[in-house]
Amino acid sequence: MRWLRWIIVAVASALPGVGAAEPRILALPIDADGVPARQVAEVQAELDRALAELHGWSRIGLPAPPPCERSDEACLAEAGRAARADRIFAPSLRSLGGALVLAAVSVDPESGSAQRLTQAIAGSPAGAARELVVRAITPERWTGRLEVDAARGSEIWIDGVLHGSSPLEGAITGLVPGPHVLRVVRPGGGEARSYVEVRFGAATRVRVEPRSDDVTLVGVEPAPVAATALSEGPAAVAVDRDGGLPRGWTIAKWALLGGGAAVAAAGTIPAAAAGASLRERDALRDGSGSFPADARARQEELGRRYEARRSAATGLFVAGGAMLVGAGVLFAWEALLPGGERDERRDRAASVALTVSADGAGVVGRF
């Protein structure tokens, strides 16, 4: 029966919870005050896009947002625990002096800790939305790059940390966006100091002039897509809206259906072999229906074969039937979802496009 245990282990490995599950975000709609509806819709669309691009996280939704004020962190944490979310993202949009300011509260439901962030919107809201989402949910990915062109052999220091000698093998990565102190020490003893501004998802290039030691900004270029914060991490984002099956359970229901059918079909093999053993044993009987003395050893061997093969077939049929019942339960659960939401999720096509702008490069998915 060792092969049966391996089949069960293989199917169980496809079930959610066996591996590390993706953390889940409960993203609330924008709380806007004094902002035209058109602008609110535009910013909300960019936030939705940025959340969809955030690899390694699954987004969940609720039929209605919880009745929580953005200042009530305890209420937000309670809503997150009720939804089994790993993070609450509650954005708000305000108009201050004619400028739009995007803010967010990021709450950890387990600990109840909260972080408040703001991001000014200059021009298109796409960059501000992407940056705010990364800062609030995956701050370790909120980084930029710096490329320094200096005389060969010059030491490159950033914020008092030596990063090597020029020419560097590549850009200096992992820098938090914002101003940094660049210090370049030439082999002959000359030194240049300057503040340089590092931008999120982009590579800032500067050149140290050999004669004056002035630091000149060459330009800010989008970082390669593979290096942007939104494309790092696992390769897919599952969207679970209004009670829909999470992606892991969707995979599980099809794995149970296919696996159950395969296991049940495999049970027909030992069942047929058991029938053959039984027929062969019955053929040994004499005219009175008894087994002759010289055939009893063979009869006992065939009886043992029959029992073993029948047990194997029964085990496979029971295992396959249990898997098919489990698949049926998951299919029934999916069927109980609100029809409109289910049809919308099924019919919604996903399209992916590459965007390159002054804010960086990234993969934009529309769901």
Salt bridges, closest charged atoms under 4 A:
GLU22 OE2 - ARG247 NH2 2.92
ASP31 OD2 - ARG94 NH2 3.21
GLU46 OE1 - ARG49 NH1 3.09
ASP48 OD1 - ARG59 NH1 3.04
GLU73 OE2 - ARG116 NE 3.41
GLU78 OE1 - ARG81 NH2 2.96
GLU147 OE1 - ARG205 NE 3.30
ASP159 OD2 - HIS180 ND1 2.60
GLU191 OE1 - ARG183 NH2 3.33
GLU191 OE2 - ARG193 NE 2.85
GLU209 OE2 - ARG207 NE 3.40
ASP213 OD1 - ARG186 NE 3.10
GLU221 OE2 - ARG205 NH1 3.54
ASP240 OD2 - ARG24 NH1 3.74
GLU280 OE2 - ARG298 NH2 2.41
ASP282 OD1 - ARG285 NE 3.57
GLU301 OE1 - ARG298 NH1 3.43
GLU301 OE2 - ARG305 NH2 3.01
GLU307 OE1 - ARG310 NH2 2.86
GLU334 OE2 - ARG345 NH2 2.89
GLU341 OE2 - ARG345 NH1 3.88
ASP343 OD1 - ARG346 NH2 3.01
GLU344 OE2 - ARG348 NH2 2.68
ASP347 OD1 - ARG346 NE 3.53
ASP359 OD1 - ARG199 NH2 3.54
